[in-house]
Amino acid sequence: MVCHGIPNPKHILKDGDIINIDVTPRLDGYHGDTSKTFLVGNVSATARKLVEATQASMMRGIAEIKPGARIGDIGAAIQEYAEANGFSVVRDMVGHGIGRQMHTELQIPHFGERGSGLKVRPGMVFTVEPMLNEGTSTLKFLADRWTVITKEKKLSAQFEHTVAVTEEGV
């Protein structure tokens, strides 16, 4: 599964699975959004590598955030690391602006070209939430029109942080 799974009693986690848990707190009228992929028991080497690469790619994207940088710098850093480790980056789901509304207009692709896109400036608040796939980046929506899987039914992992841009960086 890539994202948005709906829990049900028929799908029980088992040894070797990975699962993403996405938490969206709200405090004093402002939203936060964060997620982490967890390993369940003894996972395959591929699953472990995928999860580690996904978290590392997110952190590389976050490291690019500072006033004057470009949105494309974030995505390029994520894409470069993911592909160097043999994984694809989901292109149909992106990070987003966040604040008093859960999703605002600003989009943060997790792929791209350095030097492209909007300039990052102090006061911006958005999510960085790459999803990396074991196979291609092609997705499929299930019949519930909410749950997203890889078209090849291969592994996918996601990590997400909400970040605020300051004069000093993030």
N, C-alpha and C positions, 0 to 999 in steps of 0.2 A: 504494500500500500504506500502511496506517496503522501497523501494527506486527507484530512476530513473524514476519517473513518467513524462509523457509528457503532458504539459497543452493542454487542448482543450476546445472549447466553450460549449461542451455538459456536461462537468463535472464542475458544479458550487458548490463552497463551501457553506455549510449550517450550521446552528446552530447545535453544537454538534460534528462537525468534528475536526480532528487534521490534521495538515499539516507540513511536514518537508521542510524547505527551505535551500538549500545547495549553498554556495557561494564560488567561486574559484578565488580569486584575483591573479593578477600577477604584480610584481613590480621589476624593474631593472633585469628582466630575471629570477626571482624566483617566484615559485608558493606558494600560501597558500590555505588552504582548511578548511572550517568550516561549520557547519550546526546547526540548532536548530529546534525543533518541537514546533509549536505554537498551542494553544487551540483556537478554533473558537466558540465564544459564550458560551453557557451553555453545557459543556461536562459532560459525565457520570462520576461517581466516579471512575470507572475502568480506563477510559481514562486519568483522572487526575493523578491517582496513577501510571499508566504506564509511562506517560511523566515525572513525578517527579522522579521515580525510574531510568529511563534511564539517566537523567542528573546526578543524584547522583552517579550512577554506573560509568559513565565516569570520574567524579571527583575523585572517589576512585581509579580508574585505574591510573589516572594522578598522584595521591599522591604517588604511588609506584615508580615513575620514579626518579632514581638517579644513579650516576655511581656505577657500581658493581651489581646493581639489575639485574634481568633476565626478558626477555620479558614475560615469563610465569607468573611472579608476577603480571603484569598488567592485563592479562586476568583472572587470578584467582580472583583478587579483584573484577573485574566486574561481573564475573559469580557468585561468592558467594553472592554478594548483590542482583543481579537480581533474582536468584533462591530463596533467603530468602524472597523476596517480591512476589513470585508466578509467575514470568515471565521466559520465555526462552530466550536464547541468540542466535542470528543468527550466524551460524558457517560458512556459505558459503561466507560471505562478511567480509573482514578484514580491519584493518587500514593498512597504507602503508608508505613507505619512500617517501619523497617529497623534491624537491629542484629546480634545473633548469628544471627537468621533473616533470610532475604532479604525476606520479606513478613510483616509483623505486622498486627495488627488495625486500627490507625489508618488511616483513609482520608482522602485529601486530594482532594476534588473540584476541578476546574478551572473551575467555574462556581458561582454561588450568590449569596447575599445577605450584604451587610455586616452585622456584628453577630450572625451566626448561627453555630451549631456550637460545638464544644469551645473552651475557652480555651487559647491557646498558653502553654506554661510552660517554663522552663529545664529542660534535660535531654531534651526531646523530640528525636528524630532521625527524619526522614522525607524522602520524595522529593517534589519538585515537578516534574511532567513533563507539561505540557500538550501535547495533540495537536490541531492546528487543521486544518480541512478547507476545501478550496476550495468545496465544495457544502454539503449539509446534514450534520448530525452522525450520520446513520444509517450503521451498519456492517453488514458481511457477513463471516462466517467462511467460508473456503474449505474444500474437501473434506478437507484435511489436519487440520482442526479446530484449527489453530494460527495460520495466517496470517490477518490481518484487513485488509480493504480497505474503501473507502467504497462504499456501495451503488450510487452513481452512477459509480463508477470514476474519480473525480476525484482531484486531488492532495491529499496530507496530509503534514504535517511535525510533528516532535516534537523537543523539547529536554528534558533532565532533569538535575537536580542533586540530590545528597543534601545535606541541610542539618541542622545541629545548632543548637538554640536555647540561647542563653546568657543571662545576666542582662542583657547589653547589646543583644541582638538575635539575629542569625543569624551 
